[in-house]
Amino acid sequence: AARGPHPQGAPGSFAPFGVDLRVTLGPAPGEPDGTARELPPSLAVGAWLLERAGWSDAPVEGLGVGEPLEAARCADVGRGLPARADRVALLVMGDGSACRTLKAPGYLDERAAAFDEGVANALGAADTRALLELDAELAYELKAAGRAPWQVLAGAAEGAGLEGRLLYEDAPYGVGYFVAVWS
């Protein structure tokens, strides 16, 4: 139910995580009619970040992509994004492996650190090819929920000549997290 488009004003909540906080994806375009689907956790975090940053420069919409979406389809979806407006900004949300420690959600898997290192290098270098070549089966086995969103990003950024900068990479709780900027 979380996959697919989520319009501006779609609601999200952190209640499933024990936090009484509701967010909307960008400003609501009028009175909520109650028909918008609830944002998945990743888009709710994105909505919260945009709200905290005071983003109001352009319309906002969300796109939930999931693990079953194969790499070629992810890239095709991404390639269609730049054509939607003269300028497009993406906030891409996705986790690395969830198998970096014994207490990680997916338990320890010796392949996880190398997988996350490859992702960190690709995000830090704006390496679209490396992101498109991420192994979907390995990402699934390592519970890396970012594989599909990163491949959508790679499709959107192909040929754009962007430079990347990795701002953060760590694995608290045994889950790989990254923050990168492409410009």
C-alpha positions as a printed NumPy array, in Angstrom:
array([[  0.   ,   0.   ,   0.   ],
       [  2.977,   2.333,   0.509],
       [  4.241,   1.987,  -3.078],
       [  3.412,   4.461,  -5.785],
       [  2.712,   8.176,  -5.8  ],
       [  1.726,  10.174,  -2.723],
       [  0.326,  13.646,  -3.436],
       [  1.251,  16.881,  -1.743],
       [ -0.57 ,  17.083,   1.575],
       [ -0.557,  13.31 ,   2.17 ],
       [ -0.481,  12.566,   5.912],
       [  2.129,  10.644,   7.834],
       [  2.503,   9.605,  11.441],
       [  5.185,   8.421,  13.789],
       [  2.62 ,   6.844,  16.139],
       [  3.665,   3.276,  15.163],
       [  7.063,   4.159,  16.655],
       [  5.596,   5.535,  19.881],
       [  5.878,   9.21 ,  18.935],
       [  2.751,  11.356,  18.874],
       [  3.721,  13.327,  15.769],
       [  1.82 ,  13.834,  12.525],
       [  3.299,  15.33 ,   9.357],
       [  2.119,  16.195,   5.876],
       [  4.045,  15.947,   2.646],
       [  4.443,  19.627,   1.895],
       [  1.65 ,  22.064,   2.604],
       [ -1.829,  20.64 ,   2.222],
       [ -3.413,  21.963,  -0.997],
       [ -6.654,  22.789,   0.822],
       [ -8.78 ,  21.051,   3.399],
       [ -7.849,  17.382,   3.781],
       [-10.61 ,  15.138,   2.48 ],
       [ -9.333,  11.995,   4.198],
       [ -8.745,  10.086,   0.964],
       [ -4.946,  10.387,   0.792],
       [ -3.071,   7.233,   1.756],
       [ -0.863,   7.325,   4.827],
       [  2.795,   7.931,   4.023],
       [  5.162,   5.003,   4.581],
       [  7.79 ,   5.622,   7.283],
       [ 10.509,   6.692,   4.815],
       [  8.286,   9.345,   3.225],
       [  7.043,  10.473,   6.648],
       [ 10.675,  11.085,   7.649],
       [ 11.193,  12.93 ,   4.352],
       [  8.09 ,  15.056,   5.009],
       [  9.374,  15.828,   8.511],
       [ 12.792,  16.855,   7.122],
       [ 11.209,  19.115,   4.492],
       [  8.968,  20.687,   7.138],
       [ 11.938,  21.289,   9.464],
       [ 13.863,  22.874,   6.568],
       [ 10.929,  25.155,   5.782],
       [ 10.706,  23.865,   2.195],
       [  8.099,  25.841,   0.305],
       [  9.891,  26.731,  -2.932],
       [  8.087,  24.222,  -5.124],
       [  5.338,  21.618,  -5.077],
       [  6.152,  18.372,  -3.316],
       [  5.071,  14.851,  -4.057],
       [  6.245,  11.479,  -2.834],
       [  6.988,   8.237,  -4.592],
       [  7.193,   4.994,  -2.664],
       [  9.303,   2.324,  -4.348],
       [  9.916,  -1.11 ,  -2.933],
       [ 12.237,  -4.052,  -3.121],
       [ 10.365,  -5.989,  -5.796],
       [ 10.983,  -3.217,  -8.343],
       [ 13.842,  -4.455, -10.517],
       [ 16.84 ,  -2.234, -11.261],
       [ 15.917,  -1.511, -14.891],
       [ 12.406,  -0.426, -13.878],
       [ 13.812,   1.734, -11.056],
       [ 16.107,   3.476, -13.557],
       [ 13.217,   3.997, -15.996],
       [ 11.079,   5.556, -13.258],
       [ 13.985,   7.823, -12.338],
       [ 14.636,   8.844, -15.942],
       [ 11.077,  10.144, -16.155],
       [ 11.427,  12.463, -13.15 ],
       [ 13.571,  15.263, -14.684],
       [ 11.037,  15.726, -17.502],
       [  8.303,  16.681, -15.025],
       [  9.594,  20.233, -14.432],
       [ 12.331,  22.651, -15.468],
       [ 14.105,  21.972, -12.174],
       [ 13.707,  18.929,  -9.991],
       [ 15.083,  18.291,  -6.516],
       [ 14.996,  14.832,  -4.973],
       [ 15.109,  13.836,  -1.332],
       [ 15.797,  10.098,  -1.445],
       [ 15.192,   7.986,   1.643],
       [ 16.486,   4.438,   2.071],
       [ 18.456,   2.333,   4.528],
       [ 21.601,   0.373,   3.917],
       [ 22.024,  -3.164,   5.189],
       [ 20.356,  -4.145,   8.44 ],
       [ 22.885,  -6.891,   9.188],
       [ 25.988,  -5.146,  10.488],
       [ 25.97 ,  -6.471,  14.07 ],
       [ 24.701,  -9.395,  16.134],
       [ 21.861,  -7.233,  17.478],
       [ 20.928,  -5.765,  14.083],
       [ 17.381,  -6.403,  12.831],
       [ 18.756,  -8.93 ,  10.327],
       [ 21.5  , -10.343,  12.569],
       [ 25.161, -10.265,  11.566],
       [ 25.996, -11.001,   7.933],
       [ 29.659, -10.747,   6.966],
       [ 28.708,  -9.306,   3.552],
       [ 26.906,  -6.279,   5.023],
       [ 29.895,  -4.004,   5.697],
       [ 31.243,  -4.42 ,   2.152],
       [ 27.799,  -3.799,   0.662],
       [ 27.396,  -0.601,   2.696],
       [ 30.913,   0.526,   1.799],
       [ 30.032,   0.187,  -1.89 ],
       [ 26.855,   2.194,  -1.375],
       [ 28.718,   4.884,   0.577],
       [ 31.322,   5.164,  -2.179],
       [ 28.648,   5.367,  -4.893],
       [ 26.619,   7.993,  -3.031],
       [ 29.739,   9.996,  -2.204],
       [ 30.872,  10.028,  -5.833],
       [ 27.394,  10.443,  -7.426],
       [ 28.22 ,   7.196,  -9.227],
       [ 24.971,   6.333, -10.987],
       [ 26.438,   3.245, -12.644],
       [ 27.506,   1.743,  -9.311],
       [ 24.046,   2.356,  -7.862],
       [ 22.369,   0.781, -10.885],
       [ 24.631,  -2.25 , -10.524],
       [ 23.675,  -2.942,  -6.906],
       [ 22.71 ,  -6.594,  -6.59 ],
       [ 18.98 ,  -6.705,  -5.833],
       [ 19.121, -10.212,  -4.36 ],
       [ 22.024,  -9.342,  -2.064],
       [ 20.3  ,  -6.109,  -1.016],
       [ 17.174,  -8.13 ,  -0.182],
       [ 19.161, -10.677,   1.823],
       [ 20.861,  -7.857,   3.745],
       [ 17.538,  -6.059,   4.293],
       [ 18.864,  -2.941,   2.519],
       [ 15.665,  -0.991,   1.912],
       [ 17.491,   1.736,  -0.017],
       [ 18.427,  -0.264,  -3.112],
       [ 15.325,   0.588,  -5.17 ],
       [ 15.163,   4.305,  -4.186],
       [ 18.883,   4.729,  -4.925],
       [ 18.385,   3.158,  -8.338],
       [ 15.517,   5.584,  -9.048],
       [ 17.919,   8.382,  -8.072],
       [ 20.568,   6.947, -10.389],
       [ 18.127,   6.926, -13.304],
       [ 17.096,  10.523, -12.602],
       [ 20.71 ,  11.712, -12.373],
       [ 22.141,   9.858, -15.385],
       [ 24.048,  12.234, -17.62 ],
       [ 23.449,  15.229, -15.35 ],
       [ 27.139,  15.619, -14.475],
       [ 26.452,  15.842, -10.752],
       [ 29.127,  15.704,  -8.086],
       [ 28.542,  13.883,  -4.836],
       [ 29.661,  14.423,  -1.293],
       [ 29.183,  11.887,   1.486],
       [ 28.358,  13.745,   4.698],
       [ 27.653,  10.797,   6.995],
       [ 28.063,   7.029,   7.016],
       [ 27.608,   4.846,  10.071],
       [ 25.702,   1.81 ,  11.288],
       [ 24.054,   2.596,  14.612],
       [ 21.789,  -0.254,  15.691],
       [ 23.521,  -2.407,  13.054],
       [ 21.78 ,  -0.62 ,  10.149],
       [ 23.725,   1.271,   7.491],
       [ 22.796,   4.964,   7.253],
       [ 24.177,   7.476,   4.775],
       [ 23.714,  11.174,   4.091],
       [ 24.975,  12.462,   0.77 ],
       [ 24.454,  15.568,  -1.322],
       [ 24.541,  15.616,  -5.114],
       [ 24.738,  18.907,  -6.931]])
